[in-house]
Amino acid sequence: MSANAPTSPDTSDAPTSGVCRVPSTEEQIVRLLAGTVSLTGLALGFFVSPWWYLLTVFAGLNVIQSAVTGFCPPEIVYRWINQ
């Protein structure tokens, strides 16, 4: 192989087909928080007051916003706490 041969692109961040990657601890905590807030909002809405369903709506909108923009407030708080 010559020294001027083109190298293959770095595919370390490329998604692999058919294989799930293991999420980081930070991602697991954020997912756990989103699920907990959603289920808590549902339970409180059912047992306490329908107004608590807004907590579930907030959690869902936050997850959608995070997926679209990449900005996730719980991740920022997690990083700040673990400095």
PyMOL Python script that loads the backbone (N, CA, C, O; Angstrom):
from pymol import cmd

cmd.read_pdbstr("""\
ATOM      1  N   MET A   1       0.843  -1.168   0.000  1.00  0.00           N
ATOM      2  CA  MET A   1       0.000   0.000   0.000  1.00  0.00           C
ATOM      3  C   MET A   1       0.888   1.231   0.000  1.00  0.00           C
ATOM      4  O   MET A   1       1.847   1.303   0.769  1.00  0.00           O
ATOM      5  N   SER A   2       0.584   2.195  -0.847  1.00  0.00           N
ATOM      6  CA  SER A   2       1.434   3.378  -0.941  1.00  0.00           C
ATOM      7  C   SER A   2       1.076   4.381   0.132  1.00  0.00           C
ATOM      8  O   SER A   2      -0.002   4.325   0.724  1.00  0.00           O
ATOM      9  N   ALA A   3       2.000   5.304   0.376  1.00  0.00           N
ATOM     10  CA  ALA A   3       1.799   6.310   1.407  1.00  0.00           C
ATOM     11  C   ALA A   3       0.736   7.313   1.006  1.00  0.00           C
ATOM     12  O   ALA A   3       0.145   7.957   1.872  1.00  0.00           O
ATOM     13  N   ASN A   4       0.476   7.463  -0.293  1.00  0.00           N
ATOM     14  CA  ASN A   4      -0.506   8.434  -0.768  1.00  0.00           C
ATOM     15  C   ASN A   4      -1.884   7.826  -0.993  1.00  0.00           C
ATOM     16  O   ASN A   4      -2.766   8.488  -1.539  1.00  0.00           O
ATOM     17  N   ALA A   5      -2.078   6.602  -0.589  1.00  0.00           N
ATOM     18  CA  ALA A   5      -3.364   5.937  -0.797  1.00  0.00           C
ATOM     19  C   ALA A   5      -4.433   6.604   0.055  1.00  0.00           C
ATOM     20  O   ALA A   5      -4.183   6.954   1.208  1.00  0.00           O
ATOM     21  N   PRO A   6      -5.617   6.779  -0.508  1.00  0.00           N
ATOM     22  CA  PRO A   6      -6.684   7.408   0.282  1.00  0.00           C
ATOM     23  C   PRO A   6      -7.081   6.522   1.451  1.00  0.00           C
ATOM     24  O   PRO A   6      -7.104   5.295   1.350  1.00  0.00           O
ATOM     25  N   THR A   7      -7.381   7.153   2.526  1.00  0.00           N
ATOM     26  CA  THR A   7      -7.812   6.405   3.707  1.00  0.00           C
ATOM     27  C   THR A   7      -9.323   6.393   3.761  1.00  0.00           C
ATOM     28  O   THR A   7      -9.987   7.280   3.225  1.00  0.00           O
ATOM     29  N   SER A   8      -9.846   5.403   4.398  1.00  0.00           N
ATOM     30  CA  SER A   8     -11.294   5.321   4.528  1.00  0.00           C
ATOM     31  C   SER A   8     -11.757   6.342   5.557  1.00  0.00           C
ATOM     32  O   SER A   8     -11.026   6.654   6.497  1.00  0.00           O
ATOM     33  N   PRO A   9     -12.964   6.860   5.383  1.00  0.00           N
ATOM     34  CA  PRO A   9     -13.467   7.845   6.344  1.00  0.00           C
ATOM     35  C   PRO A   9     -13.637   7.220   7.721  1.00  0.00           C
ATOM     36  O   PRO A   9     -13.849   6.016   7.859  1.00  0.00           O
ATOM     37  N   ASP A  10     -13.538   8.066   8.727  1.00  0.00           N
ATOM     38  CA  ASP A  10     -13.708   7.613  10.103  1.00  0.00           C
ATOM     39  C   ASP A  10     -15.175   7.283  10.325  1.00  0.00           C
ATOM     40  O   ASP A  10     -16.034   8.161  10.242  1.00  0.00           O
ATOM     41  N   THR A  11     -15.458   6.036  10.602  1.00  0.00           N
ATOM     42  CA  THR A  11     -16.847   5.605  10.795  1.00  0.00           C
ATOM     43  C   THR A  11     -17.132   5.225  12.243  1.00  0.00           C
ATOM     44  O   THR A  11     -18.074   4.483  12.520  1.00  0.00           O
ATOM     45  N   SER A  12     -16.316   5.734  13.167  1.00  0.00           N
ATOM     46  CA  SER A  12     -16.521   5.359  14.566  1.00  0.00           C
ATOM     47  C   SER A  12     -17.846   5.884  15.121  1.00  0.00           C
ATOM     48  O   SER A  12     -18.410   5.289  16.038  1.00  0.00           O
ATOM     49  N   ASP A  13     -18.353   7.012  14.564  1.00  0.00           N
ATOM     50  CA  ASP A  13     -19.616   7.565  15.026  1.00  0.00           C
ATOM     51  C   ASP A  13     -20.794   7.158  14.148  1.00  0.00           C
ATOM     52  O   ASP A  13     -21.936   7.526  14.421  1.00  0.00           O
ATOM     53  N   ALA A  14     -20.511   6.396  13.092  1.00  0.00           N
ATOM     54  CA  ALA A  14     -21.574   6.000  12.181  1.00  0.00           C
ATOM     55  C   ALA A  14     -22.468   4.958  12.845  1.00  0.00           C
ATOM     56  O   ALA A  14     -21.987   4.076  13.556  1.00  0.00           O
ATOM     57  N   PRO A  15     -23.775   5.069  12.605  1.00  0.00           N
ATOM     58  CA  PRO A  15     -24.674   4.067  13.195  1.00  0.00           C
ATOM     59  C   PRO A  15     -24.443   2.706  12.547  1.00  0.00           C
ATOM     60  O   PRO A  15     -24.156   2.601  11.355  1.00  0.00           O
ATOM     61  N   THR A  16     -24.574   1.689  13.356  1.00  0.00           N
ATOM     62  CA  THR A  16     -24.423   0.339  12.837  1.00  0.00           C
ATOM     63  C   THR A  16     -25.803  -0.253  12.640  1.00  0.00           C
ATOM     64  O   THR A  16     -26.706  -0.022  13.445  1.00  0.00           O
ATOM     65  N   SER A  17     -25.964  -1.002  11.591  1.00  0.00           N
ATOM     66  CA  SER A  17     -27.283  -1.569  11.310  1.00  0.00           C
ATOM     67  C   SER A  17     -27.480  -2.853  12.106  1.00  0.00           C
ATOM     68  O   SER A  17     -26.612  -3.726  12.138  1.00  0.00           O
ATOM     69  N   GLY A  18     -28.629  -2.946  12.741  1.00  0.00           N
ATOM     70  CA  GLY A  18     -28.985  -4.155  13.448  1.00  0.00           C
ATOM     71  C   GLY A  18     -28.368  -4.318  14.820  1.00  0.00           C
ATOM     72  O   GLY A  18     -28.641  -5.306  15.502  1.00  0.00           O
ATOM     73  N   VAL A  19     -27.541  -3.371  15.243  1.00  0.00           N
ATOM     74  CA  VAL A  19     -26.881  -3.488  16.536  1.00  0.00           C
ATOM     75  C   VAL A  19     -27.208  -2.242  17.358  1.00  0.00           C
ATOM     76  O   VAL A  19     -27.008  -1.119  16.895  1.00  0.00           O
ATOM     77  N   CYS A  20     -27.700  -2.439  18.554  1.00  0.00           N
ATOM     78  CA  CYS A  20     -27.971  -1.315  19.444  1.00  0.00           C
ATOM     79  C   CYS A  20     -26.695  -0.954  20.179  1.00  0.00           C
ATOM     80  O   CYS A  20     -25.978  -1.828  20.666  1.00  0.00           O
ATOM     81  N   ARG A  21     -26.419   0.325  20.257  1.00  0.00           N
ATOM     82  CA  ARG A  21     -25.266   0.739  21.043  1.00  0.00           C
ATOM     83  C   ARG A  21     -25.718   0.914  22.487  1.00  0.00           C
ATOM     84  O   ARG A  21     -26.889   1.190  22.750  1.00  0.00           O
ATOM     85  N   VAL A  22     -24.814   0.759  23.391  1.00  0.00           N
ATOM     86  CA  VAL A  22     -25.124   0.894  24.812  1.00  0.00           C
ATOM     87  C   VAL A  22     -25.119   2.378  25.155  1.00  0.00           C
ATOM     88  O   VAL A  22     -24.112   3.052  24.942  1.00  0.00           O
ATOM     89  N   PRO A  23     -26.232   2.902  25.686  1.00  0.00           N
ATOM     90  CA  PRO A  23     -26.266   4.322  26.031  1.00  0.00           C
ATOM     91  C   PRO A  23     -25.357   4.621  27.216  1.00  0.00           C
ATOM     92  O   PRO A  23     -25.117   3.770  28.073  1.00  0.00           O
ATOM     93  N   SER A  24     -24.860   5.849  27.238  1.00  0.00           N
ATOM     94  CA  SER A  24     -24.006   6.268  28.342  1.00  0.00           C
ATOM     95  C   SER A  24     -24.838   6.395  29.617  1.00  0.00           C
ATOM     96  O   SER A  24     -26.069   6.398  29.578  1.00  0.00           O
ATOM     97  N   THR A  25     -24.148   6.497  30.727  1.00  0.00           N
ATOM     98  CA  THR A  25     -24.835   6.667  32.015  1.00  0.00           C
ATOM     99  C   THR A  25     -25.674   7.934  32.002  1.00  0.00           C
ATOM    100  O   THR A  25     -26.789   7.955  32.525  1.00  0.00           O
ATOM    101  N   GLU A  26     -25.134   8.993  31.402  1.00  0.00           N
ATOM    102  CA  GLU A  26     -25.856  10.264  31.312  1.00  0.00           C
ATOM    103  C   GLU A  26     -27.164  10.083  30.529  1.00  0.00           C
ATOM    104  O   GLU A  26     -28.206  10.585  30.950  1.00  0.00           O
ATOM    105  N   GLU A  27     -27.120   9.382  29.412  1.00  0.00           N
ATOM    106  CA  GLU A  27     -28.324   9.140  28.626  1.00  0.00           C
ATOM    107  C   GLU A  27     -29.326   8.290  29.402  1.00  0.00           C
ATOM    108  O   GLU A  27     -30.529   8.545  29.346  1.00  0.00           O
ATOM    109  N   GLN A  28     -28.846   7.297  30.115  1.00  0.00           N
ATOM    110  CA  GLN A  28     -29.735   6.439  30.897  1.00  0.00           C
ATOM    111  C   GLN A  28     -30.450   7.244  31.974  1.00  0.00           C
ATOM    112  O   GLN A  28     -31.640   7.038  32.211  1.00  0.00           O
ATOM    113  N   ILE A  29     -29.741   8.152  32.624  1.00  0.00           N
ATOM    114  CA  ILE A  29     -30.351   8.965  33.678  1.00  0.00           C
ATOM    115  C   ILE A  29     -31.408   9.895  33.090  1.00  0.00           C
ATOM    116  O   ILE A  29     -32.480  10.059  33.672  1.00  0.00           O
ATOM    117  N   VAL A  30     -31.114  10.505  31.940  1.00  0.00           N
ATOM    118  CA  VAL A  30     -32.082  11.404  31.305  1.00  0.00           C
ATOM    119  C   VAL A  30     -33.325  10.630  30.873  1.00  0.00           C
ATOM    120  O   VAL A  30     -34.444  11.110  31.052  1.00  0.00           O
ATOM    121  N   ARG A  31     -33.141   9.442  30.310  1.00  0.00           N
ATOM    122  CA  ARG A  31     -34.290   8.625  29.913  1.00  0.00           C
ATOM    123  C   ARG A  31     -35.101   8.195  31.120  1.00  0.00           C
ATOM    124  O   ARG A  31     -36.331   8.202  31.076  1.00  0.00           O
ATOM    125  N   LEU A  32     -34.428   7.821  32.192  1.00  0.00           N
ATOM    126  CA  LEU A  32     -35.110   7.435  33.426  1.00  0.00           C
ATOM    127  C   LEU A  32     -35.914   8.613  33.982  1.00  0.00           C
ATOM    128  O   LEU A  32     -37.049   8.442  34.425  1.00  0.00           O
ATOM    129  N   LEU A  33     -35.323   9.794  33.955  1.00  0.00           N
ATOM    130  CA  LEU A  33     -36.018  10.988  34.438  1.00  0.00           C
ATOM    131  C   LEU A  33     -37.259  11.275  33.591  1.00  0.00           C
ATOM    132  O   LEU A  33     -38.326  11.558  34.137  1.00  0.00           O
ATOM    133  N   ALA A  34     -37.131  11.205  32.271  1.00  0.00           N
ATOM    134  CA  ALA A  34     -38.273  11.474  31.388  1.00  0.00           C
ATOM    135  C   ALA A  34     -39.402  10.469  31.626  1.00  0.00           C
ATOM    136  O   ALA A  34     -40.572  10.847  31.684  1.00  0.00           O
ATOM    137  N   GLY A  35     -39.053   9.210  31.762  1.00  0.00           N
ATOM    138  CA  GLY A  35     -40.071   8.194  32.026  1.00  0.00           C
ATOM    139  C   GLY A  35     -40.735   8.367  33.377  1.00  0.00           C
ATOM    140  O   GLY A  35     -41.949   8.211  33.508  1.00  0.00           O
ATOM    141  N   THR A  36     -39.933   8.690  34.382  1.00  0.00           N
ATOM    142  CA  THR A  36     -40.465   8.892  35.727  1.00  0.00           C
ATOM    143  C   THR A  36     -41.406  10.087  35.778  1.00  0.00           C
ATOM    144  O   THR A  36     -42.475  10.010  36.384  1.00  0.00           O
ATOM    145  N   VAL A  37     -41.019  11.192  35.147  1.00  0.00           N
ATOM    146  CA  VAL A  37     -41.872  12.388  35.131  1.00  0.00           C
ATOM    147  C   VAL A  37     -43.170  12.090  34.385  1.00  0.00           C
ATOM    148  O   VAL A  37     -44.244  12.506  34.819  1.00  0.00           O
ATOM    149  N   SER A  38     -43.076  11.376  33.272  1.00  0.00           N
ATOM    150  CA  SER A  38     -44.285  11.043  32.508  1.00  0.00           C
ATOM    151  C   SER A  38     -45.245  10.172  33.312  1.00  0.00           C
ATOM    152  O   SER A  38     -46.441  10.456  33.377  1.00  0.00           O
ATOM    153  N   LEU A  39     -44.725   9.122  33.917  1.00  0.00           N
ATOM    154  CA  LEU A  39     -45.588   8.230  34.690  1.00  0.00           C
ATOM    155  C   LEU A  39     -46.130   8.901  35.948  1.00  0.00           C
ATOM    156  O   LEU A  39     -47.262   8.642  36.354  1.00  0.00           O
ATOM    157  N   THR A  40     -45.330   9.756  36.559  1.00  0.00           N
ATOM    158  CA  THR A  40     -45.794  10.503  37.732  1.00  0.00           C
ATOM    159  C   THR A  40     -46.939  11.432  37.351  1.00  0.00           C
ATOM    160  O   THR A  40     -47.932  11.529  38.072  1.00  0.00           O
ATOM    161  N   GLY A  41     -46.798  12.119  36.212  1.00  0.00           N
ATOM    162  CA  GLY A  41     -47.866  13.002  35.742  1.00  0.00           C
ATOM    163  C   GLY A  41     -49.145  12.240  35.453  1.00  0.00           C
ATOM    164  O   GLY A  41     -50.241  12.712  35.758  1.00  0.00           O
ATOM    165  N   LEU A  42     -49.002  11.049  34.857  1.00  0.00           N
ATOM    166  CA  LEU A  42     -50.196  10.236  34.594  1.00  0.00           C
ATOM    167  C   LEU A  42     -50.870   9.790  35.891  1.00  0.00           C
ATOM    168  O   LEU A  42     -52.092   9.867  36.016  1.00  0.00           O
ATOM    169  N   ALA A  43     -50.087   9.332  36.840  1.00  0.00           N
ATOM    170  CA  ALA A  43     -50.657   8.865  38.113  1.00  0.00           C
ATOM    171  C   ALA A  43     -51.316  10.007  38.871  1.00  0.00           C
ATOM    172  O   ALA A  43     -52.429   9.861  39.376  1.00  0.00           O
ATOM    173  N   LEU A  44     -50.632  11.144  38.952  1.00  0.00           N
ATOM    174  CA  LEU A  44     -51.221  12.284  39.659  1.00  0.00           C
ATOM    175  C   LEU A  44     -52.466  12.796  38.942  1.00  0.00           C
ATOM    176  O   LEU A  44     -53.425  13.215  39.590  1.00  0.00           O
ATOM    177  N   GLY A  45     -52.460  12.765  37.618  1.00  0.00           N
ATOM    178  CA  GLY A  45     -53.640  13.185  36.862  1.00  0.00           C
ATOM    179  C   GLY A  45     -54.826  12.273  37.106  1.00  0.00           C
ATOM    180  O   GLY A  45     -55.969  12.726  37.158  1.00  0.00           O
ATOM    181  N   PHE A  46     -54.555  11.003  37.253  1.00  0.00           N
ATOM    182  CA  PHE A  46     -55.634  10.048  37.480  1.00  0.00           C
ATOM    183  C   PHE A  46     -56.154  10.100  38.914  1.00  0.00           C
ATOM    184  O   PHE A  46     -57.364  10.085  39.140  1.00  0.00           O
ATOM    185  N   PHE A  47     -55.234  10.162  39.885  1.00  0.00           N
ATOM    186  CA  PHE A  47     -55.631  10.057  41.294  1.00  0.00           C
ATOM    187  C   PHE A  47     -55.876  11.399  41.983  1.00  0.00           C
ATOM    188  O   PHE A  47     -56.631  11.449  42.954  1.00  0.00           O
ATOM    189  N   VAL A  48     -55.262  12.487  41.514  1.00  0.00           N
ATOM    190  CA  VAL A  48     -55.356  13.764  42.236  1.00  0.00           C
ATOM    191  C   VAL A  48     -56.196  14.780  41.474  1.00  0.00           C
ATOM    192  O   VAL A  48     -57.273  15.170  41.923  1.00  0.00           O
ATOM    193  N   SER A  49     -55.696  15.202  40.321  1.00  0.00           N
ATOM    194  CA  SER A  49     -56.392  16.230  39.551  1.00  0.00           C
ATOM    195  C   SER A  49     -55.982  16.106  38.088  1.00  0.00           C
ATOM    196  O   SER A  49     -54.817  15.843  37.791  1.00  0.00           O
ATOM    197  N   PRO A  50     -56.922  16.292  37.179  1.00  0.00           N
ATOM    198  CA  PRO A  50     -56.575  16.236  35.753  1.00  0.00           C
ATOM    199  C   PRO A  50     -55.534  17.279  35.331  1.00  0.00           C
ATOM    200  O   PRO A  50     -54.885  17.118  34.298  1.00  0.00           O
ATOM    201  N   TRP A  51     -55.374  18.316  36.101  1.00  0.00           N
ATOM    202  CA  TRP A  51     -54.361  19.329  35.782  1.00  0.00           C
ATOM    203  C   TRP A  51     -52.951  18.749  35.788  1.00  0.00           C
ATOM    204  O   TRP A  51     -52.057  19.292  35.139  1.00  0.00           O
ATOM    205  N   TRP A  52     -52.744  17.665  36.507  1.00  0.00           N
ATOM    206  CA  TRP A  52     -51.418  17.037  36.555  1.00  0.00           C
ATOM    207  C   TRP A  52     -51.029  16.407  35.227  1.00  0.00           C
ATOM    208  O   TRP A  52     -49.852  16.117  35.014  1.00  0.00           O
ATOM    209  N   TYR A  53     -51.985  16.185  34.325  1.00  0.00           N
ATOM    210  CA  TYR A  53     -51.644  15.659  33.004  1.00  0.00           C
ATOM    211  C   TYR A  53     -50.735  16.630  32.248  1.00  0.00           C
ATOM    212  O   TYR A  53     -50.018  16.230  31.331  1.00  0.00           O
ATOM    213  N   LEU A  54     -50.769  17.889  32.632  1.00  0.00           N
ATOM    214  CA  LEU A  54     -49.879  18.869  32.011  1.00  0.00           C
ATOM    215  C   LEU A  54     -48.409  18.536  32.269  1.00  0.00           C
ATOM    216  O   LEU A  54     -47.547  18.877  31.460  1.00  0.00           O
ATOM    217  N   LEU A  55     -48.122  17.881  33.379  1.00  0.00           N
ATOM    218  CA  LEU A  55     -46.746  17.450  33.657  1.00  0.00           C
ATOM    219  C   LEU A  55     -46.293  16.429  32.612  1.00  0.00           C
ATOM    220  O   LEU A  55     -45.152  16.475  32.153  1.00  0.00           O
ATOM    221  N   THR A  56     -47.169  15.526  32.242  1.00  0.00           N
ATOM    222  CA  THR A  56     -46.848  14.550  31.205  1.00  0.00           C
ATOM    223  C   THR A  56     -46.673  15.239  29.852  1.00  0.00           C
ATOM    224  O   THR A  56     -45.781  14.884  29.081  1.00  0.00           O
ATOM    225  N   VAL A  57     -47.514  16.208  29.570  1.00  0.00           N
ATOM    226  CA  VAL A  57     -47.382  16.972  28.325  1.00  0.00           C
ATOM    227  C   VAL A  57     -46.035  17.696  28.305  1.00  0.00           C
ATOM    228  O   VAL A  57     -45.340  17.691  27.289  1.00  0.00           O
ATOM    229  N   PHE A  58     -45.673  18.312  29.417  1.00  0.00           N
ATOM    230  CA  PHE A  58     -44.392  19.014  29.505  1.00  0.00           C
ATOM    231  C   PHE A  58     -43.233  18.058  29.252  1.00  0.00           C
ATOM    232  O   PHE A  58     -42.312  18.390  28.505  1.00  0.00           O
ATOM    233  N   ALA A  59     -43.264  16.889  29.855  1.00  0.00           N
ATOM    234  CA  ALA A  59     -42.184  15.913  29.669  1.00  0.00           C
ATOM    235  C   ALA A  59     -42.097  15.482  28.211  1.00  0.00           C
ATOM    236  O   ALA A  59     -41.001  15.389  27.658  1.00  0.00           O
ATOM    237  N   GLY A  60     -43.231  15.221  27.589  1.00  0.00           N
ATOM    238  CA  GLY A  60     -43.245  14.822  26.186  1.00  0.00           C
ATOM    239  C   GLY A  60     -42.719  15.912  25.274  1.00  0.00           C
ATOM    240  O   GLY A  60     -41.936  15.637  24.365  1.00  0.00           O
ATOM    241  N   LEU A  61     -43.142  17.150  25.508  1.00  0.00           N
ATOM    242  CA  LEU A  61     -42.642  18.264  24.701  1.00  0.00           C
ATOM    243  C   LEU A  61     -41.150  18.476  24.894  1.00  0.00           C
ATOM    244  O   LEU A  61     -40.440  18.827  23.951  1.00  0.00           O
ATOM    245  N   ASN A  62     -40.676  18.265  26.107  1.00  0.00           N
ATOM    246  CA  ASN A  62     -39.247  18.409  26.374  1.00  0.00           C
ATOM    247  C   ASN A  62     -38.443  17.356  25.621  1.00  0.00           C
ATOM    248  O   ASN A  62     -37.376  17.662  25.091  1.00  0.00           O
ATOM    249  N   VAL A  63     -38.933  16.129  25.565  1.00  0.00           N
ATOM    250  CA  VAL A  63     -38.242  15.065  24.832  1.00  0.00           C
ATOM    251  C   VAL A  63     -38.228  15.384  23.332  1.00  0.00           C
ATOM    252  O   VAL A  63     -37.205  15.207  22.671  1.00  0.00           O
ATOM    253  N   ILE A  64     -39.354  15.850  22.797  1.00  0.00           N
ATOM    254  CA  ILE A  64     -39.414  16.205  21.373  1.00  0.00           C
ATOM    255  C   ILE A  64     -38.473  17.367  21.078  1.00  0.00           C
ATOM    256  O   ILE A  64     -37.725  17.325  20.101  1.00  0.00           O
ATOM    257  N   GLN A  65     -38.501  18.397  21.909  1.00  0.00           N
ATOM    258  CA  GLN A  65     -37.620  19.552  21.724  1.00  0.00           C
ATOM    259  C   GLN A  65     -36.163  19.136  21.784  1.00  0.00           C
ATOM    260  O   GLN A  65     -35.346  19.630  21.008  1.00  0.00           O
ATOM    261  N   SER A  66     -35.832  18.247  22.683  1.00  0.00           N
ATOM    262  CA  SER A  66     -34.457  17.764  22.813  1.00  0.00           C
ATOM    263  C   SER A  66     -34.020  16.999  21.573  1.00  0.00           C
ATOM    264  O   SER A  66     -32.881  17.135  21.128  1.00  0.00           O
ATOM    265  N   ALA A  67     -34.912  16.202  21.017  1.00  0.00           N
ATOM    266  CA  ALA A  67     -34.581  15.431  19.812  1.00  0.00           C
ATOM    267  C   ALA A  67     -34.364  16.343  18.614  1.00  0.00           C
ATOM    268  O   ALA A  67     -33.503  16.072  17.776  1.00  0.00           O
ATOM    269  N   VAL A  68     -35.134  17.420  18.526  1.00  0.00           N
ATOM    270  CA  VAL A  68     -35.044  18.320  17.383  1.00  0.00           C
ATOM    271  C   VAL A  68     -33.840  19.265  17.492  1.00  0.00           C
ATOM    272  O   VAL A  68     -33.123  19.481  16.516  1.00  0.00           O
ATOM    273  N   THR A  69     -33.628  19.822  18.685  1.00  0.00           N
ATOM    274  CA  THR A  69     -32.590  20.852  18.836  1.00  0.00           C
ATOM    275  C   THR A  69     -31.282  20.329  19.396  1.00  0.00           C
ATOM    276  O   THR A  69     -30.235  20.941  19.187  1.00  0.00           O
ATOM    277  N   GLY A  70     -31.319  19.210  20.103  1.00  0.00           N
ATOM    278  CA  GLY A  70     -30.113  18.701  20.754  1.00  0.00           C
ATOM    279  C   GLY A  70     -29.864  19.347  22.105  1.00  0.00           C
ATOM    280  O   GLY A  70     -28.892  19.006  22.779  1.00  0.00           O
ATOM    281  N   PHE A  71     -30.719  20.269  22.512  1.00  0.00           N
ATOM    282  CA  PHE A  71     -30.590  20.951  23.800  1.00  0.00           C
ATOM    283  C   PHE A  71     -31.432  20.217  24.829  1.00  0.00           C
ATOM    284  O   PHE A  71     -32.646  20.093  24.669  1.00  0.00           O
ATOM    285  N   CYS A  72     -30.791  19.731  25.887  1.00  0.00           N
ATOM    286  CA  CYS A  72     -31.497  18.971  26.905  1.00  0.00           C
ATOM    287  C   CYS A  72     -31.122  19.502  28.289  1.00  0.00           C
ATOM    288  O   CYS A  72     -30.029  19.219  28.778  1.00  0.00           O
ATOM    289  N   PRO A  73     -32.012  20.266  28.927  1.00  0.00           N
ATOM    290  CA  PRO A  73     -31.701  20.833  30.238  1.00  0.00           C
ATOM    291  C   PRO A  73     -31.281  19.818  31.298  1.00  0.00           C
ATOM    292  O   PRO A  73     -30.361  20.109  32.062  1.00  0.00           O
ATOM    293  N   PRO A  74     -31.916  18.621  31.388  1.00  0.00           N
ATOM    294  CA  PRO A  74     -31.453  17.663  32.399  1.00  0.00           C
ATOM    295  C   PRO A  74     -29.987  17.239  32.198  1.00  0.00           C
ATOM    296  O   PRO A  74     -29.277  17.001  33.175  1.00  0.00           O
ATOM    297  N   GLU A  75     -29.537  17.145  30.951  1.00  0.00           N
ATOM    298  CA  GLU A  75     -28.134  16.794  30.709  1.00  0.00           C
ATOM    299  C   GLU A  75     -27.209  17.888  31.230  1.00  0.00           C
ATOM    300  O   GLU A  75     -26.155  17.594  31.796  1.00  0.00           O
ATOM    301  N   ILE A  76     -27.595  19.139  31.043  1.00  0.00           N
ATOM    302  CA  ILE A  76     -26.782  20.256  31.524  1.00  0.00           C
ATOM    303  C   ILE A  76     -26.688  20.212  33.044  1.00  0.00           C
ATOM    304  O   ILE A  76     -25.608  20.390  33.606  1.00  0.00           O
ATOM    305  N   VAL A  77     -27.806  19.978  33.703  1.00  0.00           N
ATOM    306  CA  VAL A  77     -27.801  19.900  35.169  1.00  0.00           C
ATOM    307  C   VAL A  77     -26.950  18.725  35.629  1.00  0.00           C
ATOM    308  O   VAL A  77     -26.186  18.845  36.587  1.00  0.00           O
ATOM    309  N   TYR A  78     -27.081  17.582  34.945  1.00  0.00           N
ATOM    310  CA  TYR A  78     -26.293  16.395  35.300  1.00  0.00           C
ATOM    311  C   TYR A  78     -24.795  16.680  35.177  1.00  0.00           C
ATOM    312  O   TYR A  78     -24.018  16.332  36.066  1.00  0.00           O
ATOM    313  N   ARG A  79     -24.396  17.312  34.078  1.00  0.00           N
ATOM    314  CA  ARG A  79     -22.974  17.648  33.884  1.00  0.00           C
ATOM    315  C   ARG A  79     -22.492  18.622  34.945  1.00  0.00           C
ATOM    316  O   ARG A  79     -21.373  18.499  35.444  1.00  0.00           O
ATOM    317  N   TRP A  80     -23.336  19.595  35.294  1.00  0.00           N
ATOM    318  CA  TRP A  80     -22.960  20.607  36.281  1.00  0.00           C
ATOM    319  C   TRP A  80     -22.764  19.969  37.655  1.00  0.00           C
ATOM    320  O   TRP A  80     -21.844  20.336  38.386  1.00  0.00           O
ATOM    321  N   ILE A  81     -23.627  19.016  38.008  1.00  0.00           N
ATOM    322  CA  ILE A  81     -23.527  18.347  39.302  1.00  0.00           C
ATOM    323  C   ILE A  81     -22.282  17.470  39.363  1.00  0.00           C
ATOM    324  O   ILE A  81     -21.650  17.376  40.415  1.00  0.00           O
ATOM    325  N   ASN A  82     -21.920  16.829  38.259  1.00  0.00           N
ATOM    326  CA  ASN A  82     -20.807  15.884  38.247  1.00  0.00           C
ATOM    327  C   ASN A  82     -19.476  16.495  37.830  1.00  0.00           C
ATOM    328  O   ASN A  82     -18.611  15.778  37.326  1.00  0.00           O
ATOM    329  N   GLN A  83     -19.287  17.775  38.021  1.00  0.00           N
ATOM    330  CA  GLN A  83     -18.005  18.402  37.678  1.00  0.00           C
ATOM    331  C   GLN A  83     -16.935  18.026  38.629  1.00  0.00           C
ATOM    332  O   GLN A  83     -15.795  18.468  38.483  1.00  0.00           O
TER     333      GLN A  83
END
""", "prot")
cmd.dss("prot")
cmd.show_as("cartoon", "prot")
cmd.util.cbc("prot")
cmd.orient("prot")
